[in-house]
Amino acid sequence: MSITRREFLATSGRVVGAAGLASQLGWLSACTTGAGPNWDALARALRGRLIRSGNPGYEDAALPQNLRYAARRPAGIARCADTPDVRTAIRWARDNHVPLVARGGGHSYGGYSTTPGLLIDLNGMTSVTADPIAGTARVVGAARNRDLAAALQPLEVTVSAGRCPGVGVGGLTLGGGFGFSARQLGLATDALTETELVTAAGDVLTCNQAENPDLFWACRGGGGGSFGINTSFTFRTTPIGEVSIYRCTWNSVDPALLLDAFQRVLAVAPDAFSMRLGFDAPANPRAAVKLEAIGQYFGPSTQLADLLAPVFATAAPTTREVHDVTYWEGKDLLADNEGPSEFTERSLFVPGLIGSDGLGVFSDLLRRRPATVGPSSGSVKVFSWGGAIGRVAPSATAFVHRQALALLSVGTSWASDEEPSGVRRLLAWVDQFWEAMRPHTSNASYQNFIDPALTDWERAYYGANLERLVAIKRHVDPDNVFHFAQSIPTRLT
Ligand SMILES: Cc1cc2nc3c(=O)[nH]c(=O)nc-3n(C[C@H](O)[C@H](O)[C@H](O)COP(=O)(O)OP(=O)(O)OC[C@H]3O[C@@H](n4cnc5c(N)ncnc54)[C@H](O)[C@@H]3O)c2cc1C
């Protein structure tokens, strides 16, 4: 093993539970006494591949989407071929006292699908099987949004999923999963009817309303990586056809004015309407703030244009596209194909209209992004919430954030060779923005925009559902085998 004890403790985040700590220290002492983990045995037992540093494919397989965490290098990557492989990898990690994490699409904002131990990589299992008679789709392992769409498009049915084609359907669903169809169809997790989960004990459980209902409840919003490894997800599909979409840009906006106009449209819009606002924060306080607004509407473009009319009356857009398209054309036009980068994002749910004080703070802080030596960006996104998302009771699934109007997210990204002081200034701006908007929004954050800087993350992500999640965790994983800095703990402190 090339990893030192100090590196391990530095990279494994806040170690929770005594049993988890004991098992990690056991692993460390095994390393230092020379009786290291038996990697050869794991390689022989897998039907898939064990990839270790220096092996072909290691660099690609190790890399997370958020390159901020790229230095956390797995001692081994088990590229599992099927559920028995996942079981083998979990059992091997336990027997050898090696910490483990699951990797689906690798898009964790906080880099929580990386580990210095064993990465249990589901990217050897990515099939999607749609059943047009049953009206279901079964998604295996690390299949991405793009795989799900490719399987559903020929059948003209969909599952409400995310905008980014590369995000893992599993990771997305376990923490909620919103996209442009969520106000109309609900979250991805709301369409989940069954999931197969391999526990820390190596049991393979079917979880649905009838079998293991508590675990099924937890898998719908309790976040990825805490209860076990989900090897498949079965969704109810919904027929779709024509929609309309919009993409409008403003090269120079009064952010408070435009945000207010949009939030007022959203507050009274039908479920069919969705919205994503992206405000570009300039590095120069005197430079213009740019805005891009995009969204989808389950209805004709004439109705969509009518809905947006109050916004267009507030400020004429620089470019304005409102089109009738098929659902699939719309998906492609609105897709975000971002590659890996170093970034951070912090989120806050917006319970209702942001008042004039909050709009003033929003506008002011957008113009305070610091300049950096290399290229960097800062942005604030506002996503529509409500509609069908809000018609599910907060306690009906583990996903508690049912009553919001919108989700706000502030983020920044920078070049990998940026000066550390420049990165620190950018992060401080994000924190300042986030803190300043809190009194005007809420203390609730989106668990899928997982945020290592959040201190009261248990309540912020899970609210009143936290106690039940902790009880389920204690039952299914009493030794806290599945843990990372923000996994569900076995006890509340
Ligand atoms: C570019 C980008 C766009 C995004 N767009 C959206 C969006 O439109 N809507 C939205 O809701 N969210 C969006 N997200 C957030 C996204 O939903 C979360 O980051 C999600 O957790 C990613 O899942 P993943 O499988 O890709 O990531 P991973 O990093 O592989 O997994 C995330 C977490 O879940 C665990 N996990 C993953 N798969 C499993 C499994 N099968 N069983 C058990 N645990 C598992 C991992 O251990 C990790 O803790 C976006 C993120 C990015 C980076």
The ligand as an SDF file (V2000), in Angstrom:
LIG
                    3D

 53 58  0  0  0  0  0  0  0  0999 V2000
  -22.7720   18.4150  -14.1780 C   0  0  0  0  0  0  0  0  0  0  0  0
  -23.8170   18.0000  -13.1650 C   0  0  0  0  0  0  0  0  0  0  0  0
  -25.1650   18.1290  -13.4880 C   0  0  0  0  0  0  0  0  0  0  0  0
  -26.1410   17.7580  -12.5680 C   0  0  0  0  0  0  0  0  0  0  0  0
  -27.4550   17.9150  -12.8970 N   0  0  0  0  0  0  0  0  0  0  0  0
  -28.4190   17.5360  -12.0240 C   0  0  0  0  0  0  0  0  0  0  0  0
  -29.7930   17.6650  -12.3360 C   0  0  0  0  0  0  0  0  0  0  0  0
  -30.1630   18.1270  -13.4240 O   0  0  0  0  0  0  0  0  0  0  0  0
  -30.6970   17.2540  -11.4210 N   0  0  0  0  0  0  0  0  0  0  0  0
  -30.3460   16.7310  -10.2070 C   0  0  0  0  0  0  0  0  0  0  0  0
  -31.2190   16.3760   -9.4180 O   0  0  0  0  0  0  0  0  0  0  0  0
  -29.0390   16.6170   -9.8770 N   0  0  0  0  0  0  0  0  0  0  0  0
  -28.0780   17.0030  -10.7530 C   0  0  0  0  0  0  0  0  0  0  0  0
  -26.7610   16.8750  -10.4040 N   0  0  0  0  0  0  0  0  0  0  0  0
  -26.4200   16.3270   -9.0960 C   0  0  0  0  0  0  0  0  0  0  0  0
  -26.4390   14.7940   -9.1460 C   0  0  0  0  0  0  0  0  0  0  0  0
  -27.7710   14.3340   -9.0670 O   0  0  0  0  0  0  0  0  0  0  0  0
  -25.6640   14.2140   -7.9730 C   0  0  0  0  0  0  0  0  0  0  0  0
  -24.3510   14.6760   -8.0060 O   0  0  0  0  0  0  0  0  0  0  0  0
  -25.7090   12.6840   -7.9760 C   0  0  0  0  0  0  0  0  0  0  0  0
  -25.3770   12.2020   -6.6980 O   0  0  0  0  0  0  0  0  0  0  0  0
  -24.7410   12.1230   -9.0000 C   0  0  0  0  0  0  0  0  0  0  0  0
  -24.8490   10.7400   -9.0990 O   0  0  0  0  0  0  0  0  0  0  0  0
  -23.6730    9.9380   -9.8320 P   0  0  0  0  0  0  0  0  0  0  0  0
  -24.0320    8.5040   -9.7780 O   0  0  0  0  0  0  0  0  0  0  0  0
  -23.3900   10.5550  -11.1400 O   0  0  0  0  0  0  0  0  0  0  0  0
  -22.4450   10.2870   -8.9200 O   0  0  0  0  0  0  0  0  0  0  0  0
  -21.5120    9.4250   -7.9510 P   0  0  0  0  0  0  0  0  0  0  0  0
  -20.4500   10.3920   -7.5690 O   0  0  0  0  0  0  0  0  0  0  0  0
  -21.0980    8.1600   -8.5770 O   0  0  0  0  0  0  0  0  0  0  0  0
  -22.4650    9.0930   -6.7470 O   0  0  0  0  0  0  0  0  0  0  0  0
  -22.9770   10.0870   -5.8820 C   0  0  0  0  0  0  0  0  0  0  0  0
  -23.1570    9.4710   -4.4840 C   0  0  0  0  0  0  0  0  0  0  0  0
  -24.0750    8.4010   -4.5520 O   0  0  0  0  0  0  0  0  0  0  0  0
  -23.4290    7.1570   -4.2520 C   0  0  0  0  0  0  0  0  0  0  0  0
  -23.9220    6.2040   -5.2380 N   0  0  0  0  0  0  0  0  0  0  0  0
  -23.9050    6.3270   -6.5870 C   0  0  0  0  0  0  0  0  0  0  0  0
  -24.4750    5.2710   -7.1490 N   0  0  0  0  0  0  0  0  0  0  0  0
  -24.8740    4.4740   -6.1450 C   0  0  0  0  0  0  0  0  0  0  0  0
  -25.5410    3.2190   -6.0820 C   0  0  0  0  0  0  0  0  0  0  0  0
  -25.9240    2.5960   -7.2000 N   0  0  0  0  0  0  0  0  0  0  0  0
  -25.7850    2.6700   -4.8890 N   0  0  0  0  0  0  0  0  0  0  0  0
  -25.4150    3.2960   -3.7420 C   0  0  0  0  0  0  0  0  0  0  0  0
  -24.7810    4.4840   -3.7410 N   0  0  0  0  0  0  0  0  0  0  0  0
  -24.5210    5.0590   -4.9280 C   0  0  0  0  0  0  0  0  0  0  0  0
  -21.9420    7.4160   -4.3170 C   0  0  0  0  0  0  0  0  0  0  0  0
  -21.2170    6.5980   -3.4280 O   0  0  0  0  0  0  0  0  0  0  0  0
  -21.8660    8.8940   -3.9250 C   0  0  0  0  0  0  0  0  0  0  0  0
  -21.9000    9.0340   -2.5220 O   0  0  0  0  0  0  0  0  0  0  0  0
  -25.7670   17.2480  -11.3050 C   0  0  0  0  0  0  0  0  0  0  0  0
  -24.4060   17.1070  -10.9920 C   0  0  0  0  0  0  0  0  0  0  0  0
  -23.4390   17.4920  -11.9020 C   0  0  0  0  0  0  0  0  0  0  0  0
  -21.9870   17.3720  -11.5240 C   0  0  0  0  0  0  0  0  0  0  0  0
  1  2  1  0
  2  3  1  0
  2 52  2  0
  3  4  2  0
  4  5  1  0
  4 50  1  0
  5  6  2  0
  6  7  1  0
  6 13  1  0
  7  8  2  0
  7  9  1  0
  9 10  1  0
 10 11  2  0
 10 12  1  0
 12 13  2  0
 13 14  1  0
 14 15  1  0
 14 50  1  0
 15 16  1  0
 16 17  1  0
 16 18  1  0
 18 19  1  0
 18 20  1  0
 20 21  1  0
 20 22  1  0
 22 23  1  0
 23 24  1  0
 24 25  2  0
 24 26  1  0
 24 27  1  0
 27 28  1  0
 28 29  2  0
 28 30  1  0
 28 31  1  0
 31 32  1  0
 32 33  1  0
 33 34  1  0
 33 48  1  0
 34 35  1  0
 35 36  1  0
 35 46  1  0
 36 37  1  0
 36 45  1  0
 37 38  2  0
 38 39  1  0
 39 40  1  0
 39 45  2  0
 40 41  1  0
 40 42  2  0
 42 43  1  0
 43 44  2  0
 44 45  1  0
 46 47  1  0
 46 48  1  0
 48 49  1  0
 50 51  2  0
 51 52  1  0
 52 53  1  0
M  END
$$$$
